[in-house]
Amino acid sequence: MPFTANRQFKEHPRLLAKAKGMYYTTVEGQQVLDGTAGLWCVNAGHGRSEIIEAISRQTAEMDYAPSFQLGHQDSFRAASAVAKMMPAGMDRIFFTNSGSESVDTSLKIALAYHRARGEGQRTRLIGRERGYHGVGFGGISVGGISPNRKTFSGALLPNIDHLPHTHDLSKNAHSRGQPAWGEHFADELERIIALHDASTIAAVIVEPLAGSTGVLVPPKGYLEKLRAITEKHGILLIFDEVITAFGRLGANTASEYFGVTPDLITLAKGISNASVPAGAVAVKRQIHDTILEAAANGIEFFHGYTYSAHPLATAAVLATLEIYERDQLFQRAHGLAAKFEDAAHSLESARHVIDVRNLGLVAGIELTPRPDAPGARAAEVFKKCFDQGVMVRYTGDIIAISPPLIIEESEIQKIFRTLEEVLKTVE
């Protein structure tokens, strides 16, 4: 089982049987409030009939179409629908099947772009400490979560460097929204550029809001400074928005929310409401055109997947994006953000809590680790919350909350009240 303590799980399995709206149902019949949108991905809630029907119709009409030298209409319709939600000029879409594939695709596009413009020596990629960019070799190379890297450390990509992360409890604990302190962390990029020379660096990749590492919110001015530095030195900026796109912050993308436009955006999760595995990379047209125009006749970009723009995936994407627009779910998330923030920060004085941080409909609750067992306290909180009918996530000693955008105020209160009561029982 992925990212699971397999032996412990099989001693005490937690098995889900059904899902509808805001709730999972276990095999024992217990209802569990989904406080994490599955894995940050079921933004429109579970069991949406419109998506189910779209997938069913597509299965009956055409179950699969190859995307090498052939195409199908919905792949282009879905690309146009995704492009409409991206920042202006980012209207070229490459479909993948997951966030990991989107990241590796974006890194390849960055390298291909510089080669096409005659700067093939730009091969260095810059990630960030505590960054999560999936589990492909490209993603874990630019990623900065140690346990994900150490087993494979002898086989990671060369020519990688990392920015420092922005989290400093001594300065920004219990920040509501973006911390006021920490913009200067972006200046470290200038030091890295001076060390390696800008002419060797292809791209910088960061999560605008880091999710899987425990909800690290960017300080005010930080992303703006990264954008300015990369533009100054001709380096591409990639935003990994696998988590933050499609309404998580109350906007189409984090790029839109922060007012900072990168060169490429990686997408997945909420793009199809997780009903069918799907992902994409949104690319500035100028980057796309440069790669195509520099190539000889024939294939311009030697990359792709058997299931790129799979018919069931594109049907799910189209149905999902229509729900987001029709039900105004992103506006709804924006309207709930203040109440969600208040509920999260009501835990500031709860037992074991050393930090609460939030943005949009995402919150991180950081706990004091046990001296002899880092991560064990949060793992126990996760299990006890599940037993009490609320599903949360944990990473290290950080509890993450990221519910579907259809959540009601009463359900927000239930999540954080359950957390508070569970924390009282955990040593």
BELDADA-V22458 format. One line per field, one symbol per residue. ss: DSSP state (~ for helix, > for strand, _ for the rest). phi: phi as a letter, one per 40 degrees, with the letter a starting at -180 (. if undefined). burial: b if it has 24 or more other C-alpha atoms within 12 Angstrom, else e. A space follows every 10 residues. Layout:
ss->???
phi->???
burial->???
This chain:
ss->_____~~~~~ ~____>>>>> >_>>>>____ >>>>__~~~~ _____>__~~ ~~~~~~~~~~ ~_________ __~~~~~~~~ ~~~~______ _>>>>>__~~ ~~~~~~~~~~ ~~~~~~____ ___>>>>>__ ______~~~~ ~~___~~~~~ __~~~____> >>>_____~~ ~~___>____ __~~~~~~~~ ~~~~~~_~~~ >>>>>>___> _____>____ _~~~~~~~~~ ~~___>>>>> __________ ___~~~~~__ ___>>>>_~~ ~_______>> >>>_~~~~~~ ~~~~______ __________ ~~~~~~~~~~ ~~~~~~__~~ ~~~~~~~~~~ ~~~~~_____ __>>>>>>>_ _>>>>>>__> __>__~~~~~ ~~~~~~~__> >_>>>__>>> >_______~~ ~~~~~~~~~~ ~~~~~__
phi->.cfbcdcccc cbcbbcbaaa gcbcbcccgc cbcccbfgbg bcccgcgccc cdccccccdc cacabcbcgb aadccccccc ccdcccddgc bbbbcbbacd cccdcccccc cccccccgbc ccbcbbbadg cbbgbccccc cccbcddcbc cbccbcccfb bbcccbcacc bbcgccgccc bhdcdccccc cccccbgdcb bcabbacdbc ccchgbcccc gccccdcccc cdbgbcbbcc bdcccggdbg adacdcdcgb bccabcbafc cbfgcbdaaa bcbcdccdcc ccccccdhcc bcaibdbdfd dccccccccc cccdcccfcc ccccccdccc cccccccdbc dgcbabbaaf baabbcbccc dbadgccccc cdccccccgb cbbaafbbcb bacdccdcdc cdccdcccdc cccccbc
burial->eeeeeeeeee eeebeeeebb bbbbbbeeee bbbbbbbbbb bbbbbbebeb bbebbeebee eeebbebeee ebebbbebbb bbbbbbbbeb bbbbbbbbbb bbbbbbbbbb bbbbbbbeee ebbbbbbbbb bbbbbbbbbb bbbbbeebbe eeeeeebeeb bbbbbbbbee ebbbbbbbbe bbbbbbbbbb ebbeeeebbb bbbbbbbbbb bbbbbbbbbb bbbbbbbebb eebbbbbbbb bbbbbbbbbb bbbbbbbbeb bbbbbbbbbb bbbbbbbbbb bbbbbebbee beeeeeeeee beebeebbbb bbbbbbbbbb bbbbeeeebb bbbbbbbbbb bbbbbbbbeb bbbbbbbbbb bbbbbbbbbe eeeeebbbbb bbbbbbbbbb bbbbbbbbbb bbbbbbbbbe bbbbbbbbbb ebbeebe
